[in-house]
Amino acid sequence: MPTGRTGPGRRIQAIKRYRATTGTGLKEAKDAVERTPRPWTWSPASSGAI
């Protein structure tokens, strides 16, 4: 399950905004948001670097 800035709440807001902007249906908006690349983040703690 996504966490942090790309959590479920952010995704829902993105779908709502996409629908309002483009006038597409729910499925089309959801598919478009899912295809959108998420920002890549790097954390020294998650990579095992000390």
Buried (B, 14 or more C-beta within 10 A) or exposed (E): EEEEEEEEEBBEEBBEEBBEEEEBEEEBBBBBBEEEEEEEEEEEEEEEEE
